[in-house]
Each structure stands twice: as structure tokens, then as C-alpha cells.
Amino acid sequence: MKLLRVRASNYKNCCDDFTIDLVAKSKRTSEDKEYELQEIAKDLYVFNTVAFVGKNASGKTSAIELLECSYSILSEFRLEDKHYNYDNVKLEIIFYHEDYIYKYNTGLKSDPALGNKANFTRQHLYRKKYYKSKMKEIYSVEGFEEILDLGELPEDTSIIFFILKKKATRAVYFNCDGEGTDTWRLLFRAMKTYKISENVLTKVIKVFDDKIQNLKMVDDKHYKLVYQNYVKELSDSELIHLLSSGTTKGVLLYIFVVAALENGFDLLIDEVENHFHKTLVENMISLFKDKTVNRKSATLIFTTHYCEVLDLFNRQDNIWIAKSDSKIRLDNMYGSYNIRPELLKSRQFYNNAFDTAVNYEDLMALKKELMR
């Protein structure tokens, strides 16, 4: 299963038909096929890495949360415990699965009786066989046939269940807030779930703090740490205070990087610079581009203010620029701008080619107010 496109209306403060397309559109060079793209079916390519960029409050988080919402439906067949309002949201999710293109349409409705779960209303599921010769028409209405008589499900369960059948991790969302004292418990649970070895954990920790020789879980609240050759047994709160927040968040996130690469699910990261030094972000991108490491077609999707890391992208159609006027919208760098591919993308951002610069007059107005 691979997500291809999401379209939403009445979602947060986004424009209607707010669309994120994960299918490669521009010319596919042999180098791109080696480092930038995944071929999920003959001539059907999606990306190894996708970035959302834009100034503060431009809607980057809204975009990546829409993807997380879609992956929740594809993974759990439910939508719950989100912090935004579901009511009257209309969703279209298009995905590829076992030689078919599927199109799923639904409305969402909040129900106080269900707590923080969404009800699925007006559900329709269509499919058509994928053919290489019709790759450019995968979103065309032509050829889709509705799948009928699927059966009955509770209102809080999507009919996608009848196609994908088993719950599975198809993406993990990592927000910019961190997990506090739960971080290390979640880390060791992830290691067990995704069968990640202690050797991998040791190497990941060394990346962030080479003074740590070893770390083991004693129980849900206590850990044994070998730090600068001293052995200490610490509570979760003591461990959080001993280690830097960058180490704590970074190690957890890198474990999910390993899990995504080894298990082939997609990884969504909001504000990647809140977790990593730029060099580590660049390293992470390179891991997802390297087919000897990324053998199971995982995709890294992230929001960032680090426009320099976009210079690692050879393509433009996997970069989305978030804008917010009266409504949030997304512009695709390839589809919406005429930028010469040989130019550095970071230089274009600093030259404000995408209207993403911080307003200088607002900064000066703040400075004048502080000088009064």
C-alpha cells in the first residue's frame, strides 16, 4: 500500500480542495530513479523524501497533520485523539494497493458519544486496475468502479478495512513537542515492536552523546545508564534531567528513522530542526535516498525552516510551499514556479522567490517599540 494523493475540504483553516500529491510529476532521470524516487508499479513513482516549507503560521503543520490523518485511516481504519475539529471535513484519499488504484471518499462527523473519535459518513470506495500506459490518468474519473456491498461496520470505522483488512503501521507522526518523561518508555516499546537491536540503540545514542556507553530499561519508570564509565540507575524524570533535551528527542526520533527504514513505513516529522542539527538532518535525508539502506521503500516527509537542506533535493515536485492569507494553501515548487533546476533552492528562498521571507517592516516595528 502506498498513499498517492490526499484532498480535503473544510479542514482547519485550509482552502477547499486542499491537495497534497505524492506522485512524481516532472521528468525522471536515471539519477532521480536511483536516489530520489521509488517505483511502486511500472512507471509509477513516488518520492523518497518530501518537504513542506514556509514562514511561521503558513500552514506547514496543517499539511503534515492532514497526511497523518489519512495514514491513521489507512492504518487503523479510525480517526481519534486529534486536537482539531473533524466536523464537516470532506476527504478524498487515493492509494495504490496490489495492482489497483483506490479512491476513497468520506465525510467526517464528530459525535460526543464517541469521545474524540470521528464518524465516517457518505463513504464511497472506488478502484481501477493500474496500467503503465495510463499512468498519467491515475486520478481521472474514467475507469473507476465503485465497490459495493462491502458489509456493515461501526460508524467510527472506515470501509477501507474491507480492502487492507489488517491494522498495520503505515506511517508514524513525530511532532515538535517531544514526549517528556514518556520518551524513553516509548523508545524501548518501539524497539520491541519493530525488533530493533540494542546494538542499534547504542550506535544511535553515540551520535547524540558519545559519553553514554549503554542504556537499558529496568522497568517502565527506571533505567540503567552507563555514563562516562559510571553505572547509574535512574528514574525516568532523573534521566530526562541528566540528558539534554536534544539527545532525548533526537534518540527517540532516530529510532523511528531506523524503524521506518527497516519496516518500510513512512515517517512524518513536524519541524525537523527542533530535533536535529542540520548535519543530522542531511544524514537522515541521505539514508532515505540510499536504496541499500532504504530497501523497503519508506518515505520521509517533513516540515522545516532549514531551506539549505532542500539543496539536497535534485527535484522540485517533492517540495511544497505553504502560504496563508485568508486561507492556507499549498504551492508545489515544480507546478507553481518557474525555477531553473540548476539554481540552489536555498538561494531562491533567501531571495524571496516564493514570498516566504519574514516581513522586515514588522521586525523594525518591534525594534522601535522596544527602543521607546
N, C-alpha and C positions, 0 to 999 in steps of 0.2 A: 504494500500500500504506500502511495506517495501523494501527498497533498499537492494539487496543481494551482488552484485559484480559490480565493475567498471573496465574496461580495456581500456587503451589509448595508442596510438602511435603518434609520432611527437608532443607530448605535452611538452612544455617548454624544459628543458634540461634533460628530463627523458628518460630512456631506452624504447625501443619499447615493447609493451605488458606490460606496467606498470600497475600492477594489485593490487587492494585492495578488499579483500574478507571479508565480514562481517558475514559469516555463521560459526557457531561453528563447529570445526573440531575434537578436542580432546574429550576424554571420558567425559560424562556429569554425574556428581554425583548428588545426591539428593540435596546437599548443593548448588551446582552450579545452579541447576534449580530454587532454591529459591532466590538466591542473584545475580547471575552473568548473567543469561540468560533469554530470552523471547521466549516463544513458540508461533510462529505466525501461525503455522499449525501443525498438528500432527507430532511430531518428527522433526520439522524444527525449529531450534533455532538460534536466533541472540543474540547480546550482549546488556547488559545494559550500558556498558562503553567500550570505545576503546581508546587506547593511541598510539601516534606516538612519538618516542624518537630518539635522535641522537645529535651529536655535531652541532655547528653552521654551517650554509651553507650546511647541509647534505641533505636538501630536504623535511623537515617536512612540511613546509608551502606549498610547491608544492603539496604534497599528500592531505592535507586537502582542498586545493583550487580545486583539481580535484573532490573531493566529493561535494564541494559547487557548482561546475559547473554542476554536474549530478543532484543534487537536484533542481537547477534552471530550468533545462529542465523538470524534473518531476513535478515541482510546477507551473511554469509559461509557460511552453512549449516554452520558448525562452531562448536565451543566449545573454546578453547585459551588457554593462558597466563594463566589466572585464578589468584588466590592462595588460593582456597578449595577445599574438597573437593567433587568432583562426586558421589561415590558415593551411590547410592540416592536421589538427588534426583528427584522426580517433577514434571514441568512440564506446564502447560496454557497454550498461547498462542493467543489469539483475535485475528484481524486481519481487516481489510476490504481486498479487492483486486478491482478490476474487476467491481463489482456483486454480489460474493459475500462472505458471512461465512465465514471459515475457522476451524476449530478443530483445533489440533494437540496431541496428547498424546504424551509420551515419558518414558521413564526414562533417567537418565544413569548411566554407569558409568565409573570410572577404569580405565585399562589401562596398567600400567608400560611395556609395549612401545611405546606410542604417545607416551611422554613426558608432557607436560602437556596432553593432548587428552582430550576426553570421547568415549566411545562412546555412541551412541543406541540404546536398546533399547525393545522393545514400542511401536514407533511406530505411530500411527494418525492419519489426516488426514481430516477431515470438511468438508463445505461445504453451504451452503444459499443460495439466492437472497435478496438483500435486498429487502424491500418496505417502503415507508413505513408501510403500515397495520400492519405487525408489528414496528415499531421497538422497542417495549417487550419484545419476545420474542426479541431477537437472541441471548441466551445460553441460551434454552430448548432442551432436547434435541430438541424437536419440530421436524421439518423438516431436520435434519442428516442427510446421507447420506455414508457412508464412501466415500472414493475408493480403489479397489482397483487392483491390477495396475499400479502406477506404474513398476516396474522395480527393478533392483538398484543399490545404491550401497555404497561402503565403509562400515564400521561407524561411522566418525568423521564421516560426512556426513548431514545431515538430509534427509528426504524432502520438506521444503519446497522444496528445489531444483527439483522437478518442477513446482511452481506458479509460483514467482518467477523461476526459470531463470537469471537473471544476477546475479552478485555486484554489490552497489551499496552506497554509503554511505547507510544509513537512519538512523543516529544516530552521534554522536561523544560519547565519555565523557571528561570532563575532571575528574581527581581533584584532591585538595587538596595533593598532594605537590610538584607542579612537575616540570620535566624537566631541571633543571640546565644543564650546558653544551650539551645537545642542543636546548635551547629554540629557538634562532634557526635551526638547521638544519631542525627540524620546521616552523617558521613558514614559511620560504621554500619548503619542499616542499609545504605546504598551499596556499600562494599559487599554485604551479604547477598542482597537482592541481585546484583549484577555480577557476582562472582569475581570481584576484584581482589587480587592477592595483597598480602601485607607488604611484599617487596615493592609493589607499585606505589602503595601509600608512602613508604619510606622515601622513595625517589621523588614523589610529588612534594612531600614536606621539605626535602633538601632544597628544592627550587626556591622556596619561600623563606626558610630559616635553616641554614646549614649547622646551627648549634644544636638542633634536635637530632638525636641519634635514633630514637624509636618512640612510638606511641601505641599503647594498647588500651582497649576498653576493659575495665574491671566489671562494671555493671552500668546501668543506664545513667547513673549520676557520677561515676568515679572512673578515673583514667590513670594509667601508669605511664609516666613520661620519663624518658632518659634524655636529660638536657645538660649539655656540656659535661657529660660523663657522671652526672649525679642522677640517681633514681628518685623520683618523687611520685607519691600517689596524691592526686588532686581531685577535688570536686569539679563539676562542670563549670561553676562560676569562677573558681580559682584558676582553672585552665584558660578561660576566656580573658581574665585579667592579666595572666602571665604573658600570653602571646599577643602579638599585635593584631588589631582588627583586620589588617591587610592579609596577614598569614592565615587567620581563621577563615575569612570569607574566601580567600584565594585557594586554599587547600580543598575546601568543600566544592568549589566550582570546578577545579581541575579534576577532581574525582568524577564529577559528572561529565566532563570532557572525555575522560577515559571510558566511562560507561557508554556514552553515545557512540564513540568510535568502535568499541568492541561489540556493541549490540545493534548498531545501525539505526538508532532513533535520532530525531532532530533535537537540537539544543537551542533554546531561546534565551537570550541574555539581555536584560534591560540595563543600559548604561554600563557597558563593559569596563569603562575606565574607572568605575568605582571599586573594581576588584583587582585590576592588574596594572602594573607598569606597562608602558607602551611596547617594550620589547617582548613581554609575555603575551600581549595581545597578538603581536605579529607572529610569535611562535605558534600560538593556538590556531590562527588562520592557516599557517603553513601545514599544520597537522591535518586539517580537514581537506587541504588541497592534495595531500600526498596519498596516492592510491595504495601505496604499500602499507600505510597506517590506516587510512580510511577505506577499509576493504568492504564494508557493508553499507556504503552509500548514505552515511549520516550527513546532515546539513547543519551548518552553524548559521544562526540568524540572530543578529544583534543590533541594538541601538548604540550610538556613540556620538561624542563630540570630538573624538580623535580623527579629524579629517585626514591626517597623514597616513593612517592605516589603509585608507582607500586607495593609496598609490600601489598597494599590493594586489589590487583587483585589476586584472587585464581587461575586464569587460565593464560595460556601463549599465546593462539591463538588469543587473543584480543589485543596483543601488537605488534606493527610494529616498526622495527628499520630502520631508514633512513640512507643510505650511499651515498656518492658522490665521484666518481672517475672521469672518463671521462664523465659518465652519472649518473643521480640519479637513485637509485634502492631502493626497499623495501625488507627487510628480515622479515619474520614472526618468532617471538621467538619460537613458537611451531614447525613450519615446518622446520626451518633452523638451530636450535641449539639443542644440547642435554644437557639441563639444568635440574638438579633434581628439581622437583616441591617444595620440602620442603625447598630449599635454598632461602634466601632473594634475591629478584631481584636486589635491590639496591646494595647489596654486590657484585653481579656479574658485575654490571656496574662499580663500583669503582675498581674492579679487571680487568677491561677492557676485559671482556669475549666477548663483542660484538664489539670491536675495535671502541669505541666511546669516548675514553679519549682525552682530549686536548693534543696536542703534546708538551711534556716537553722541547724538544730541541728548539722549536720555542719560547717558553716563555723565556728561558735562553738567546737566541739570542737577544730578545728585551731588556732584562735587561742589557746585556753587552753594547748594543748600547746606552742606557740611561746613562750608567756609564762613557762613553767616554768623 
